[in-house]
């Protein structure tokens, strides 16, 4: 490793912990003192004494089941093993400590253990990527605790890890801004490490004058360092300085510092000290095995009781067997009756098959009908929304007109109603599948509540959000469907609460492996729901309470919520009282497996910026839609040409050059799919985007088969179209 991981600071903190335990009961105070004593022994390189004290502290911590103290004891044991014995065992002890630390709300010990795990992975070159990941988690806790010293040490360690992997520029980012903080402080190890790292950086940059100055400053600081444990830093610094002199071909100094490195290393990592760690470590392992044996003995006693119960079960089984024989005899007698029933069932099955075929035909007709209605609604709505926006842009004096606002509202309401009906149909037909991604659930809750603030202000409500801080930053799930659940529940609460309060809470219900089960509650003090009506609110098209001026309801919000919660394999319940308020509770499990989260975060979409203009060919037969699409493209400085059918598009593409094609699907003479296939047959490989009013899921396979590159559903946000154009044109060779 370029630099020794910085751990002295953590040990000093540990050695002072018992001072803050004065209000605890006597046993906890004594254990804290033992841990502090172990830390002091390690600072003085008295490894055997350190491990004996840590072992005793660990046994006592297990006795009183104090998870914080258990984690601290494992941390000291891991440090001893890593420094002088077996760094792989050190990792095992750190991970044990982290398991107990994660069961507490003590962010400080979590910070220490993540940093020490990272140091073990990086310094011993086990896994730099995993080590840097642990360092960054440690940095998260340091910043959360606002611990400036811990932040400095963690940033120095991250920079050191990046330097070791030759990512000097990436590592240097973590050193920027630290120099003033460290130099005006009193932390010698931080000053030594900073100067050593800067020496490494400038050696890599071939700025040898600066590099040598920083190395010499680090060596001078080492002479002031009276703590025995920190001589390990000086040892590594001698090696760094030796390598630096080799690089500039100053072999005399190179061999001089190489000899100092060898001598210091032999003094620190001598055989006696290593044997002490192994000896004391063996006793700790023996205690671990004893605890395991004790657990096995408990399980044996349980098995003995289970065996006694099994004997009773055998007797009951014999009695049951006698009854079964009598039952079989009865079955034999009834065999003829069964044959007759089977014949009747065959006839019934035939009738059921005919009914099933008829039902499938009806379902297909229903699907086709809904698809057609959806398309026929979206097409004119696209025109109405677009033309209304054009009128607003061109006639600013009408922007506050109540009539124009009504025109803008009506198509959006119709689109919302159509989306609700279509969603209910898709869920009923099992056509919705959850799409997993890594997301920040706390951030999404804030986004939802912010977007509904206008409704809260309209009804003069206070909107509150309380989130459990122990919920992981990233979880895996379908963030879009989850947001729909929140939007419907919170929106419903705000709708039926006036001059009141709506509170949203999120907390951990339970943890099973990597699955976090979260409990969400939406609590209002609104009009409430009568007990006899509480189950009805989840039925489609049912509204219990409707005001005269409330004409936006469809009676589909809560049924959709219940169906989506079911898709998540979750639970939803309601508790309400008239004129008191309502509490809606949802419990859903989310995966927090780090490997899965890494997979999803590595595959996030990259946001593209508009750096140049692209020439667009629009293939659209509807004149109003032509006007709307052209207006959007003109406003975003995309030169464009519009044709009203596929044949004109094919002819124009062979004569002129375009960067992208916006292709309508439902056109006379030749549809968008067939037009795109012929474009590809001509060897034209520019991006083609399906601009359609059909539902996305219904045409996805056909879009793929026609070699189209994307889908935009009408009506849409202009920035959505512009983003896709930039993404596809920017990546098209």
C-alpha positions in Angstrom: 0.0 0.0 0.0 1.2 3.5 -0.7 0.4 4.6 2.8 -0.4 2.8 6.1 -4.1 2.9 6.8 -4.8 5.5 9.5 -6.1 3.8 12.6 -4.3 5.5 15.5 -7.1 8.0 15.7 -9.7 5.3 16.1 -7.7 3.6 18.9 -7.3 6.9 20.7 -11.1 7.4 20.6 -11.6 3.8 21.9 -9.2 4.4 24.7 -11.3 7.3 26.0 -14.7 5.7 25.7 -15.1 4.7 29.3 -15.2 8.4 30.3 -18.6 8.7 28.7 -20.0 5.6 30.4 -20.4 7.0 33.9 -24.2 6.8 33.8 -24.2 3.1 32.8 -24.4 0.3 35.2 -21.2 -1.0 36.8 -20.6 -4.0 34.4 -20.7 -1.8 31.3 -18.3 0.7 32.9 -15.8 -2.1 33.6 -16.1 -3.5 30.1 -15.6 -0.1 28.6 -12.4 0.3 30.8 -11.2 -3.1 29.6 -11.6 -2.1 25.9 -9.8 1.2 26.6 -7.0 -0.7 28.3 -6.8 -3.0 25.3 -6.5 0.0 23.0 -3.7 1.5 25.0 -1.8 -1.8 25.0 -2.0 -1.9 21.2 -0.9 1.7 20.9 2.3 0.6 22.8 2.6 -2.6 20.6 1.8 -4.8 23.6 -0.2 -7.2 21.5 -0.6 -10.1 23.9 -1.9 -7.8 26.7 -4.1 -6.0 24.2 -5.7 -9.3 23.0 -6.2 -10.7 26.6 -8.0 -7.5 27.6 -10.1 -7.6 24.5 -11.0 -11.2 25.0 -12.1 -10.6 28.5 -14.2 -7.6 27.4 -15.8 -9.6 24.6 -16.8 -12.4 27.0 -18.3 -9.9 29.5 -20.1 -8.1 26.6 -21.6 -11.3 25.4 -22.7 -12.1 29.0 -24.8 -8.9 29.3 -25.7 -8.9 25.5 -24.4 -5.4 24.8 -24.1 -5.3 21.1 -22.1 -2.0 21.0 -19.5 -3.3 23.4 -19.3 -6.7 21.5 -18.7 -4.7 18.2 -15.9 -2.6 19.9 -14.2 -5.7 21.3 -14.2 -7.4 17.9 -12.8 -4.2 16.4 -9.7 -4.3 18.7 -9.2 -8.0 18.1 -9.3 -7.5 14.3 -6.8 -4.6 14.6 -4.3 -6.8 16.4 -4.7 -9.7 13.9 -4.4 -7.4 10.9 -1.3 -5.6 12.2 0.7 -8.6 13.4 -0.8 -11.9 12.4 -3.5 -12.9 10.0 -5.3 -10.2 8.0 -7.9 -12.7 6.7 -8.9 -13.5 10.3 -8.9 -9.7 10.9 -11.5 -9.4 8.2 -13.6 -12.1 9.8 -13.5 -10.3 13.2 -14.3 -6.9 11.6 -17.3 -8.4 9.8 -18.5 -10.0 13.1 -18.3 -6.6 14.8 -20.1 -5.0 11.9 -23.0 -7.5 12.2 -23.5 -6.5 15.8 -22.9 -2.7 15.1 -25.6 -2.8 12.5 -28.1 -4.0 15.1 -27.5 -0.7 17.0 -28.0 3.0 16.4 -24.3 3.7 17.2 -23.0 5.3 13.9 -19.5 5.8 15.4 -18.7 2.1 15.8 -20.1 1.5 12.3 -17.8 4.2 11.0 -14.8 2.5 12.6 -15.5 -1.0 11.4 -16.2 0.1 7.8 -12.9 2.0 7.8 -10.9 -0.9 9.3 -12.5 -3.4 6.9 -11.6 -1.1 4.0 -8.0 -0.8 5.3 -7.7 -4.6 5.5 -9.0 -5.0 2.0 -6.8 -2.3 0.5 -3.5 -2.5 2.5 -3.2 -6.2 2.1 -4.4 -6.0 -1.6 -7.4 -8.3 -1.1 -10.0 -6.3 -3.0 -9.4 -2.6 -3.7 -12.9 -2.0 -5.1 -14.6 -3.5 -2.0 -12.2 -1.6 0.2 -12.9 1.8 -1.4 -16.6 1.0 -1.1 -16.3 0.5 2.7 -14.2 3.6 3.0 -17.0 5.6 1.3 -19.6 4.1 3.7 -17.3 5.1 6.5 -17.1 8.6 5.1 -20.9 8.7 4.9 -21.1 8.0 8.7 -18.3 10.5 9.5 -20.2 13.3 7.6 -23.4 12.3 9.3 -21.7 12.5 12.7 -20.0 15.8 11.6 -16.7 14.4 12.9 -14.2 16.6 11.2 -11.1 14.5 12.3 -12.7 11.2 11.2 -13.6 12.8 7.8 -10.0 13.9 7.3 -8.6 10.4 8.1 -11.2 8.6 5.8 -10.5 11.0 2.9 -6.7 10.4 3.3 -7.3 6.6 3.2 -9.5 6.8 0.1 -6.8 8.8 -1.7 -4.2 6.3 -0.6 -6.3 3.4 -2.0 -6.8 5.2 -5.3 -3.1 5.9 -5.6 -2.4 2.2 -5.1 -4.6 1.4 -8.1 -2.8 4.1 -10.1 -5.9 6.3 -10.2 -3.9 9.3 -9.0 -6.2 12.0 -10.3 -9.3 10.3 -8.7 -7.4 10.0 -5.4 -6.1 13.6 -5.5 -9.7 14.9 -5.4 -10.0 13.6 -1.9 -6.8 15.5 -0.8 -8.0 18.9 -2.2 -8.9 21.2 0.7 -7.4 19.0 3.4 -4.0 20.7 3.7 -5.1 23.7 5.7 -7.3 21.7 8.0 -4.5 19.2 8.8 -1.6 21.6 9.2 -3.5 23.8 11.7 -4.5 20.7 13.7 -2.5 18.5 16.1 -2.9 15.1 14.5 0.6 14.0 13.6 -0.4 10.8 11.8 -2.7 12.9 9.5 0.1 15.3 8.8 2.6 12.4 8.1 0.1 10.7 5.8 -0.8 13.9 3.9 2.8 14.7 3.2 3.6 11.1 2.2 0.6 11.0 -0.2 1.6 14.3 -1.8 5.1 12.9 -2.2 3.6 9.9 -4.0 1.4 12.1 -6.2 4.2 14.4 -7.3 6.6 11.5 -7.8 3.9 10.1 -10.2 3.7 13.5 -11.9 7.5 13.6 -12.2 7.6 16.8 -10.1 10.6 15.4 -8.1 11.4 18.7 -6.2 8.0 18.9 -4.7 7.9 15.1 -4.0 11.2 15.2 -2.1 10.1 18.2 -0.1 6.9 16.5 1.0 8.6 13.2 1.9 11.2 15.1 4.0 8.4 16.9 5.8 6.8 13.6 6.6 10.1 12.1 7.9 10.6 15.2 10.2 7.1 14.7 11.6 7.9 11.0 12.3 10.7 12.1 14.6 8.3 14.0 16.7 6.0 11.1 17.0 6.4 9.4 20.4 3.6 6.8 20.1 5.1 3.4 19.5 2.2 2.2 17.2 2.8 5.1 14.8 6.4 3.8 14.0 4.6 1.6 11.5 3.9 4.8 9.5 7.6 5.7 9.6 8.5 2.1 8.4 6.2 2.5 5.3 7.5 6.0 4.7 11.1 4.7 4.6 10.0 2.3 1.9 8.2 5.1 -0.1 11.3 7.3 0.2 13.5 4.5 -1.0 11.3 3.8 -4.0 11.3 7.6 -4.8 15.1 7.7 -4.8 15.3 4.6 -7.0 13.0 6.4 -9.5 15.3 9.5 -9.7 18.4 7.1 -9.7 19.8 8.4 -6.4 20.9 4.9 -5.4 22.9 5.9 -2.3 19.8 7.4 -0.6 17.6 4.6 -2.1 19.7 1.9 -0.3 20.0 4.0 2.8 16.2 4.2 3.3 15.7 0.7 2.2 18.0 -0.5 5.0 16.1 1.8 7.5 12.8 0.2 6.3 14.1 -3.3 6.8 15.5 -2.5 10.2 12.3 -0.8 11.4 10.1 -3.5 10.1 12.1 -6.2 11.9 11.8 -4.2 15.1 8.0 -3.9 14.8 7.0 -7.1 13.2 9.3 -9.4 15.1 8.6 -13.1 15.6 7.9 -12.7 19.4 5.2 -10.2 18.8 3.6 -12.2 16.0 3.6 -15.3 18.3 2.0 -13.3 21.0 -0.9 -12.4 18.7 -1.2 -16.0 17.6 -1.2 -17.3 21.1 -3.8 -14.8 22.4 -5.8 -15.1 19.2 -6.0 -18.9 19.7 -7.6 -18.4 23.1 -10.2 -16.0 21.5 -11.0 -18.6 18.9 -11.4 -21.2 21.6 -13.9 -18.9 23.3 -15.7 -18.5 20.0 -15.9 -22.3 19.7 -17.1 -22.7 23.3 -20.0 -20.3 22.5 -20.7 -22.3 19.4 -20.7 -25.6 21.4 -23.0 -24.0 24.0 -25.4 -23.2 21.2 -25.2 -26.7 19.9 -25.9 -28.2 23.3 -29.0 -26.0 23.6 -30.1 -27.3 20.2 -29.5 -30.9 21.4 -31.8 -30.3 24.4 -34.5 -29.0 22.0 -34.0 -32.1 19.8 -34.4 -34.4 22.9 -37.7 -32.7 23.7 -38.7 -33.0 20.1 -37.9 -36.8 20.2 -40.3 -37.2 23.1 -42.9 -35.4 21.2 -42.2 -37.7 18.2 -43.0 -40.8 20.3 -46.4 -39.3 21.0 -46.8 -38.5 17.3 -46.0 -42.2 16.4 -48.8 -43.4 18.7 -51.2 -40.8 17.1 -49.9 -42.0 13.7 -50.9 -45.6 14.4 -54.4 -44.5 15.5 -54.6 -42.3 12.4 -53.5 -45.2 10.2 -56.4 -47.4 11.6 -58.8 -44.6 10.7 -57.2 -44.3 7.2 -57.7 -48.1 6.6 -61.3 -47.7 7.5 -61.5 -44.7 5.2 -59.9 -46.6 2.3 -62.5 -49.3 2.7 -65.2 -46.7 2.5 -63.5 -45.3 -0.7 -63.5 -48.7 -2.2 -67.3 -48.9 -1.6 -67.8 -45.6 -3.2 -65.7 -46.3 -6.3 -68.7 -46.9 -8.5 -70.3 -43.6 -7.5 -67.0 -41.9 -8.3 -66.9 -43.4 -11.8 -70.3 -42.0 -12.4 -69.3 -38.6 -11.1 -66.2 -38.7 -13.4 -68.3 -39.2 -16.4 -70.4 -36.2 -15.4 -67.2 -34.2 -14.8 -66.0 -35.0 -18.4 -69.2 -33.6 -19.7 -68.8 -30.5 -17.5 -65.2 -30.1 -18.5 -66.2 -30.0 -22.1 -68.8 -27.4 -21.4 -66.2 -25.4 -19.4 -63.7 -25.6 -22.3 -66.3 -24.2 -24.6 -67.0 -21.4 -22.0 -63.3 -20.8 -21.7 -62.9 -20.4 -25.4 -65.8 -17.9 -25.4 -64.2 -16.0 -22.5 -60.9 -15.8 -24.2 -62.6 -14.5 -27.3 -64.4 -11.9 -25.2 -61.2 -11.0 -23.4 -59.4 -10.5 -26.8 -62.2 -8.3 -28.0 -62.1 -6.4 -24.7 -58.3 -6.0 -25.1 -58.7 -4.8 -28.7 -61.5 -2.4 -27.7 -59.5 -0.9 -24.8 -56.5 -0.5 -27.0 -58.5 1.2 -29.8 -60.3 3.5 -27.3 -56.9 4.4 -25.7 -55.4 5.2 -29.1 -58.5 7.1 -30.3 -58.5 9.2 -27.0 -54.8 9.9 -26.9 -54.5 11.1 -30.6 -57.0 14.1 -30.3 -55.8 14.8 -26.7 -52.3 15.2 -28.1 -53.6 17.8 -30.5 -55.7 19.6 -27.9 -52.9 19.8 -25.3 -50.4 20.9 -28.0 -52.6 23.5 -29.6 -53.5 24.9 -26.2 -49.8 25.3 -25.4 -49.2 27.0 -28.7 -52.1 29.4 -28.1 -50.6 30.2 -24.6 -47.1 30.8 -26.0 -48.4 33.0 -28.9 -51.0 35.0 -26.9 -49.5 35.8 -23.6 -52.5 38.0 -22.8 -54.6 34.8 -22.6 -52.3 33.0 -20.1 -54.6 33.9 -17.1 -57.8 33.3 -19.0 -60.2 31.0 -17.1 -61.5 29.6 -20.4 -58.1 28.7 -21.6 -57.3 27.1 -18.3 -60.4 25.0 -18.5 -59.4 23.9 -22.0 -56.0 22.8 -20.7 -57.5 21.1 -17.7 -60.1 19.0 -19.5 -57.8 16.9 -21.8 -55.4 16.3 -18.9 -58.4 15.1 -16.8 -59.5 12.9 -19.6 -56.0 11.5 -20.0 -55.8 10.8 -16.2 -59.2 9.0 -16.4 -58.0 7.0 -19.4 -54.7 6.1 -17.7 -56.6 4.9 -14.5 -59.0 2.7 -16.5 -56.1 1.3 -18.6 -54.1 0.6 -15.5 -56.9 -1.3 -13.8 -57.4 -3.4 -16.9 -53.7 -4.2 -17.2 -53.5 -5.3 -13.5 -56.6 -7.4 -14.0 -55.1 -9.1 -17.0 -51.7 -9.6 -15.3 -50.1 -7.4 -17.9 -48.1 -5.3 -15.4 -44.8 -6.6 -14.2 -42.7 -4.8 -11.7 -39.4 -3.4 -13.0 -36.6 -3.4 -10.4 -34.0 -0.7 -10.1 -31.8 0.7 -7.3 -33.4 3.8 -5.9 -33.4 6.2 -2.9 -36.8 5.7 -1.2 -36.3 8.7 1.1 -35.6 10.9 -1.8 -38.6 9.6 -3.7 -40.9 10.3 -0.7 -39.7 13.9 -0.6 -40.3 14.2 -4.3 -43.9 12.9 -3.9 -44.7 15.2 -1.0 -43.2 18.2 -2.7 -45.3 17.5 -5.8 -48.5 17.4 -3.7 -47.7 20.5 -1.7 -50.0 22.5 -4.0 -52.9 20.3 -3.0 -52.0 20.7 0.7 -51.9 24.5 0.4 -55.2 24.4 -1.5 -57.0 22.7 1.4 -54.9 24.6 4.0 -53.3 21.4 5.3 -49.9 20.8 6.9 -48.0 18.0 5.1 -45.4 16.2 7.4 -42.8 13.5 6.5 -41.0 11.4 9.1 -38.4 8.8 7.9 -36.4 6.2 9.9 -32.8 7.1 9.5 -31.8 3.4 9.6 -33.5 2.7 6.3 -30.7 2.0 3.8 -29.8 4.7 1.3 -30.4 2.5 -1.7 -33.0 -0.3 -2.1 -34.2 -2.4 -5.0 -37.7 -2.2 -6.3 -40.1 -0.7 -8.8 -39.8 3.0 -7.9 -42.5 4.1 -10.4 -45.2 1.8 -9.1 -44.2 2.6 -5.5 -44.5 6.4 -6.3 -48.0 5.7 -7.7 -49.0 4.1 -4.3 -47.7 7.1 -2.4 -49.3 9.6 -4.8 -52.7 8.0 -4.5 -52.6 7.5 -0.7 -51.2 11.0 0.1 -53.4 12.7 -2.5 -56.5 11.0 -1.1 -55.6 12.0 2.4 -55.1 15.6 1.3 -58.3 15.6 -0.7 -60.5 14.7 2.3 -58.7 16.8 4.9 -59.3 20.5 5.3 -57.3 22.9 7.6 -55.7 19.8 9.2 -52.6 17.6 9.1 -51.4 14.8 6.9 -48.4 12.9 8.2 -46.4 10.3 6.3 -44.1 8.0 8.2 -41.6 5.3 7.0 -39.9 2.9 9.3 -38.4 -0.5 9.4 -40.9 -3.2 10.3 -38.4 -6.1 10.3 -35.2 -7.4 8.5 -34.9 -10.9 7.0 -31.4 -11.4 5.5 -31.0 -8.7 2.9 -34.8 -7.9 2.8 -35.9 -4.8 4.6 -39.7 -4.8 5.3 -40.8 -1.2 5.5 -44.0 0.1 7.1 -45.5 3.2 5.5 -48.3 5.1 7.2 -50.4 8.0 5.8 -52.2 9.5 8.8 -54.8 12.3 8.4 -57.3 14.0 10.7 -59.9 14.5 8.0 -63.5 13.4 7.6 -62.7 9.7 8.2 -64.6 6.6 6.9 -67.5 4.8 8.5 -66.6 1.3 9.6 -69.1 -0.3 7.3 -67.6 1.5 4.3 -63.9 0.8 5.0 -63.8 -2.3 2.8 -65.7 -0.6 0.0 -63.0 2.0 -0.7 -60.9 -0.7 -2.3 -63.7 -1.6 -4.8 -63.5 -0.2 -8.3 -65.5 2.9 -9.2 -66.8 3.3 -5.6 -66.6 6.7 -3.9 -67.8 7.0 -0.3 -67.6 10.7 0.0 -68.0 13.2 -2.9 -68.2 17.0 -2.6 -70.2 19.1 -5.1 -67.1 20.8 -6.4 -65.0 17.6 -6.6 -65.5 16.3 -10.1 -62.0 14.7 -10.6 -62.6 11.4 -8.8 -62.9 8.1 -10.7 -63.1 5.8 -7.7 -60.0 4.0 -9.0 -57.2 5.4 -6.8 -57.4 3.1 -3.8 -58.3 -0.1 -5.9 -55.1 0.6 -7.9 -53.1 1.0 -4.7 -54.4 -2.3 -3.3 -53.6 -4.1 -6.6 -50.1 -2.6 -6.8 -49.4 -3.5 -3.1 -50.4 -7.1 -4.0 -48.0 -7.0 -6.9 -45.2 -6.1 -4.4 -46.4 -9.1 -2.2 -47.1 -6.5 0.4 -50.0 -5.8 2.9 -52.4 -2.8 3.1 -54.8 -2.0 5.9 -57.0 0.8 6.9 -58.0 2.2 10.3 -60.5 5.1 10.4 -63.1 6.8 12.4 -65.6 9.4 11.2 -64.7 13.0 11.9 -61.5 11.8 13.6 -59.3 10.7 10.7 -57.8 7.8 8.7 -54.6 5.8 8.9 -53.6 3.9 5.8 -50.8 1.3 6.5 -48.7 -0.4 3.8 -45.9 -3.0 4.5 -43.6 -3.9 1.6 -40.3 -5.7 1.5 -37.3 -4.4 -0.5 -33.9 -6.1 -1.2 -30.8 -4.4 0.0 -28.2 -6.9 -1.3 -25.1 -4.7 -2.1 -24.2 -6.9 -5.1 -27.6 -6.4 -6.6 -27.6 -2.7 -5.9 -24.2 -2.4 -7.6 -25.5 -4.2 -10.6 -28.4 -1.7 -11.0 -26.3 1.4 -10.2 -23.7 0.3 -12.8 -26.4 0.3 -15.4 -28.0 3.6 -14.8 -28.9 5.8 -17.8 -26.6 8.6 -18.6 -28.1 12.0 -19.0 -27.2 13.6 -22.4 -27.0 17.3 -23.0 -28.0 19.1 -26.2 -24.7 20.1 -27.7 -25.8 20.3 -31.4 -29.0 20.4 -33.5 -30.3 17.4 -35.4 -32.4 17.3 -38.6 -35.7 15.5 -38.0 -38.1 13.8 -40.5 -41.7 13.7 -39.1 -44.0 11.0 -40.6 -47.5 11.9 -39.4 -50.9 11.8 -41.2 -52.9 13.9 -38.7 -52.7 17.6 -39.6 -53.3 18.9 -36.1 -50.6 16.6 -34.7 -48.2 17.8 -37.4 -48.7 21.3 -36.2 -48.0 20.4 -32.6 -45.0 18.2 -33.3 -43.5 20.9 -35.6 -44.0 23.5 -32.9 -42.1 21.4 -30.3 -39.2 20.8 -32.7 -39.0 24.4 -33.8 -39.0 25.6 -30.2 -36.1 23.3 -29.5 -34.1 24.4 -32.6 -34.5 21.1 -34.5 -34.7 21.6 -38.3 -37.6 19.4 -39.5 -39.5 18.2 -42.5 -43.0 16.8 -42.3 -44.6 14.1 -44.6 -48.0 12.6 -44.2 -47.4 9.0 -45.2 -44.7 6.2 -45.3 -44.2 6.2 -49.0 -43.3 9.9 -49.0 -40.9 9.3 -46.2 -39.1 6.4 -48.1 -38.8 8.6 -51.2 -37.4 11.6 -49.2 -34.9 9.5 -47.2 -33.2 8.4 -50.4 -32.8 12.0 -51.5 -32.0 13.9 -48.4 -30.0 13.4 -45.2 -31.7 13.3 -41.8 -30.4 12.5 -38.3 -33.6 11.0 -36.9 -37.2 9.9 -37.9 -40.3 10.4 -35.8 -42.7 7.7 -37.1 -46.4 7.6 -36.4 -47.7 4.0 -36.3 -51.4 4.1 -37.3 -51.2 5.6 -40.9 -53.2 4.8 -44.1 -51.6 2.9 -47.0 -48.6 1.8 -45.1 -48.2 1.8 -41.3 -45.2 2.9 -39.3 -43.9 -0.6 -38.7 -43.8 -1.5 -42.4 -42.3 1.8 -43.3 -39.4 1.3 -40.8 -38.8 -2.2 -42.1 -38.4 -0.8 -45.6 -36.1 1.9 -44.4 -33.8 -0.7 -42.9 -34.0 -2.8 -46.1 -32.6 0.3 -48.0 -29.6 0.2 -45.6 -30.6 3.4 -43.8 -29.6 3.0 -40.2 -30.6 6.4 -38.6 -32.6 6.2 -35.4 -36.4 5.8 -35.8 -38.6 6.8 -32.9 -42.2 5.5 -32.7 -44.4 8.6 -31.9 -47.7 6.9 -31.2 -50.9 7.0 -29.1 -50.9 3.2 -28.6 -50.0 1.8 -25.2 -46.3 1.1 -24.9 -46.6 -2.5 -23.7 -48.9 -3.5 -26.5 -46.5 -2.4 -29.3 -43.1 -3.1 -27.7 -42.6 -6.4 -29.5 -43.6 -5.0 -32.9 -41.3 -1.9 -32.4 -38.4 -4.3 -31.7 -39.2 -6.5 -34.7 -39.3 -3.4 -37.0 -35.8 -2.3 -35.7 -37.1 0.9 -34.3 -35.0 2.6 -31.6 -37.4 4.1 -29.1 -41.1 4.8 -28.2 -42.8 8.1 -27.2 -46.4 7.9 -26.2 -48.8 10.8 -27.0 -49.4 13.1 -25.4 -45.9 13.6 -23.9 -43.7 16.2 -22.3 -41.6 18.0 -25.0 -38.4 17.5 -23.0 -39.1 13.7 -23.0 -38.9 13.8 -26.9 -35.9 16.1 -27.0 -34.0 13.9 -24.5 -34.6 10.7 -26.6 -33.5 12.5 -29.8 -30.3 13.7 -28.2 -29.6 10.3 -26.7 -30.1 8.3 -29.9 -28.4 10.8 -32.2 -25.5 11.3 -29.9 -24.8 7.5 -29.7 -25.5 6.8 -33.4 -22.2 6.5 -35.4 
